[in-house]
Structure formats: structure tokens, C-alpha cells
């Protein structure tokens, strides 16, 4: 696959690239691929104890909004009283329910419940590889395109705010800040994406960086 620098593309070309590079169906990669990615065997052995053997299926919507200045990524700040990931920046989403036909249905339902985004306004174009997170979920990121006008109604029980980040900001490696973190005695270097008063980190940052690698042609 030819490597393309997405930072060099205009909005129409970048949109075409996204359509071509995201997966048409939810990831069917073997367990070891999405659980550990490109970690060395030594790192896999050290981190294996943190990941659940039977993760709960979940889905998030990766909303890309067309704006005059280019594509924007819509993110939320989770309410601070929640049990999991309180106060963190995240995509709208949650666990898959039996009534959900597939991960995209779950992501759209959760986005409507959390931020009042109508499913009819979202064009689902594909999926990123699944992400396993330490809280026990296997998350399928669903990529969707949105054209304004856009009116959101936040469920304050789950979300305190919603904001947009330029996709070009996410794609620019100069905005990727390495951070050393410790979890249950294990030291690891992760990448944060500080943007204004918000710090995008953890699983959300990981999904965005996976998105970037996919657009660069590194995940195919």
C-alpha cells in the first residue's frame, strides 16, 4: 500500500482517504492482534494480567464533522461521578445491548442518548480495529461523517461537555506527547494529545493514534 501523508490533503481528499482506509466491517482480527498490537513478547507477558479474558462488547462513535476549516473530531468529557473513566475525554458510546443489531447500532444509540446526536445525521463509513481496555471492555470504534447544522443536547448525568478537535491536530505527530504512567506497579509510556484545556489520553488517544496509523497505511 502506498503511504500517504494525510496532513498534505485537502478536506475532500482526506475524506476519500478515510473512506478507503477504514475497515468495512468490524475487526475480525485474532485475539492476540488487537489485545497486544505490536508489543514485544516481554511486554506482552508483563501486561497480560491487566486485560480481561472475556471482555464485554462495547462500541463508540468516532464522529467527524465537516467544517469550513476542515474535518473536526467530536469528543465528550465524561461526568465526574461516573464509576468508570470519570472526567476523562472520550467518544460517545457504551456497552452493546442485545437489542443492538451490530456495533454501529450500539454506537449510534449511545451517541443519541449521551449527546442528542440523531442517527439519521451520521453516515457510518467503517470501523477501526477493536480496542481492549483495562476496565474490561472490547470496544469497536465506528467512524461516522456528519454534516452541519448540528444541535446537541447533552445528558448531564453522563456528559459534562462536548467539544471539537481538528483532525489535522490529531494527525500531526508534533502534538503527540509521550507520558510515563504507572499502573499496578507496571511502568509504561503512552501518548497524550493535549488540546486547550483538555487532555486526550488513554483508550481515546489510542483509538485516535490507531486511526492515524490506518490513514498512513501502517495498519494494513
N, C-alpha and C positions, 0 to 999 in steps of 0.2 A: 504494500500500500504506500502511495506517495505521501510523504509528510508535508503538511500544510501549516503555515503559521496563521492561526485564526486571528491574531492581532492585526494582520495586514488586510483583513477583509472588510468590505462594507456590510451593512446590515442584511441586504438581500443575499449576498454571497455567504455570509456567516449562517444565515437561516438555512440555506441549501446544504451547507456542510453539516449542520446539526441533523437535518433530516436524513442525510446519507450515513451518518456515523453512529447514531443511537440504534440500539437493538430493536427490531420489530416486534419481538415477543419478550416476556420476562426471562431473565437469565436462567439458563439451564446448565450452568457450569457445574462440574463436580464439586463436592463439598470442600475439598482442600483448596480449590482455586479461590473461591470467594471468602473462605474463612481466613486464609493466611496471605493471600496475594503473593507478593514477591519476597516475602521474608525468608531469611536463611533458615536451614534446619535447626540451628541452635536457637534462634529467636522464636521459631515455632514452638519448640519444646518448652521454652520459658513462658510463653504467653498462652499456651493451650488451656491452662487451668482457668483462665478468665472467661472462656467462651462456653455457652450452654450447649449441651448435646442435642437438645430438642427445642430449638428456638421457636418463638411464637411468630407466625407470619404477620407482617405489617407492610404498609405502603405509605409513601409520601409523594406529594406533588411537587415537582420542580417547575414552578411557573415562570415562564419567560414572557415578558411584556414588551410589546412594540412601543417604543417612544421615539420622538423626533431625534433624540441624542443617541439612539441605538437600543439594543436589547437590554432589558433590566431583569434581574433576578429578584423575585418577590420572596421575602423571608419574614418570619414572625419571631417575636420574643415571648417565650412561654411564661405563664403566670408563675409567680414565686412560691405559691403554696402547693404546687403540684408535687406528687411523690417522686416522679422521675424527671430528671433534666430541668428542674425548676429554674426559671430565669434565663435559660440558655436560648441562643438563637437557633431556630430550626425551620424546616419546611413544614407546611401544614400536612398533617397525616396522622396515622394511628394504626391500631391493630386491624387486621382483616376480620370481618364478621361473616358468619355463614350465609347471610343474605347477599354478600358481595359476589358478583359474577367472576371477578378477577381482580388483580391488584389495581388496575386503573379505576375500577368502580369504587374500590375502597378509598383510594387517594382522593377522588372527586367528591365522594360523600363526606369525608373528613374535612376537606377544604371548605365545603359549603357549610358544615356545622361550625367550624372554627372561625372562619373569616367572612362567611356570607358570599363566597365566590360561586356563581351559578355554573353548574357543569356544562350548560349549553354554551358558555363563553370560552370554554377550553377546548382547543384542538390537541388531542393526545397524539403525539407523533412517535413515541417509542419509550424505551426503558434504558436505564443504566444498570450495570451489574449489581446484583444484590449485595447488601452490606450487613454483616453480623455485628451487633453492638452488645456491649458488655451487660446492659440491663436485660438481655435475654430475648431480643427480637431479631428476626431476619427481615430486613427492610428492602422492599423493592422500590427504587426511585422511578417515578413516572414523569416523563418530560412532556410538558404541555405549552402550547403557544397561546397567548391572549392578546386580543386587540382592544384598545380602549374604545369607548369610555369604560371606566372601571370604578364601581362603587362597592366598598367593602363594609361589612357590619361585623365587628369583632365580638366573639363570645368571651367576655372578660373573665369568665371562670377558667378559661384555658389559655387565652392570649391577651397580653397587655398592649402589644403594639404590632404593627406591620410596617415594613419599610422596604425600599428597593435599593439594590446594589447594581451598578453597571456590570454587565457580563464581561466587558473588556477589563475591568478592575480585577475580576476573579481570574481571568486568563493570563494576566501579566505576572510573571514569576517574581518581579520586583516587590510585589505586595504579599508574598508568601513569607511568613516569619517563623523560623524554627523555634520551638519551645521545648524545654526539658520538663517532663512531668513524671511524677511518681505515683504508682497505683499498687497498693498492697505489697510494697517493697520492691517492685519492679520499675526500673528507670527506662524511660522511652522518650525518643524525640518525635514530636508531632509538629504539624504545620498549622499555624493560626492565620486568619485573614482579618486583621483589624481594619474596621471601616468606620470612621467617625467615632461615635460614642459606643459602637457595638464591636464585639469581638466574636468572630465566627470561628468556632473550633470544634473539636470532637467529631462525631459522626457527620455533622452537616458539612464541615470543612472537608472531611474525607470524601464525601459524595461529590462535592464541587471539584475537588482535585482529580477524582476519577473521571468526571465529565471533561475536564481539560485534557487529560491523557487520551481520552477517546477521540476528542476533536483533533488532537495532534497525530492520531493514528498509532498510538503506542499500545492500545488495548485490544488490537485485532490480531 
